[in-house]
Amino acid sequence: MFYTFLEPLNSSISLVLFVGGNNIQDDVDRFIKNGSHIMIGTPGRVQDLLNRVGLVNTRELDILVLDEADR
């Protein structure tokens, strides 16, 4: 998996991956059910979560990293 560098912390840190192509409601339901310490997402999906769904409230974030290095 792409985040194998987190395996030593696996028991204490949870993460969720949000990418386009997946059903957004399934992603939201999984996040609401399980929560997460770290959220990773493609720019389009993160924008969907911020704008349309309202799942992420940026006022509650400790750290936000936006990386669009491929543009």
C-alpha positions in Angstrom: 0.0 0.0 0.0 1.1 3.6 -0.6 1.4 4.5 3.1 3.6 1.7 4.3 5.8 4.3 6.1 2.9 4.6 8.6 2.8 0.9 9.5 4.8 1.2 12.7 2.2 3.7 13.9 -0.7 1.7 12.6 -2.2 1.0 16.0 -2.3 4.6 17.1 -2.9 6.6 13.8 -5.8 6.1 11.4 -6.0 7.5 7.9 -8.5 7.6 5.1 -7.9 8.1 1.4 -10.4 10.1 -0.7 -10.0 9.9 -4.5 -12.2 10.5 -7.4 -13.9 7.5 -9.0 -15.1 6.2 -5.7 -18.7 6.9 -4.6 -18.4 10.0 -2.5 -21.2 9.0 -0.2 -19.4 5.7 0.6 -16.3 7.7 1.4 -18.3 10.0 3.7 -20.1 7.2 5.4 -16.8 5.4 6.1 -15.2 8.6 7.5 -18.2 9.3 9.7 -18.2 5.7 11.0 -14.4 5.3 11.6 -13.0 8.9 11.8 -9.4 9.6 10.9 -6.3 11.3 12.1 -4.9 11.8 8.6 -7.0 12.5 5.5 -5.4 12.2 2.1 -7.2 13.1 -1.1 -7.0 14.2 -4.6 -7.6 17.9 -5.2 -11.0 17.3 -6.8 -12.3 15.0 -4.1 -11.0 17.3 -1.3 -12.8 20.2 -3.0 -16.0 18.1 -3.1 -15.6 17.4 0.6 -15.0 21.0 1.5 -17.6 22.6 -0.8 -20.5 20.2 -1.5 -20.5 17.7 1.4 -19.4 19.9 4.3 -17.6 16.9 5.9 -14.4 18.8 6.6 -14.5 22.0 8.7 -11.2 23.7 8.2 -11.6 25.5 11.5 -11.2 22.2 13.2 -8.0 21.2 11.5 -4.6 21.4 13.2 -2.6 21.1 10.0 -3.7 21.4 6.3 -1.3 20.6 3.5 -2.3 21.4 0.0 0.1 20.0 -2.7 -0.7 20.4 -6.3 2.9 19.7 -7.5 1.9 18.2 -10.8 0.5 21.5 -12.1 
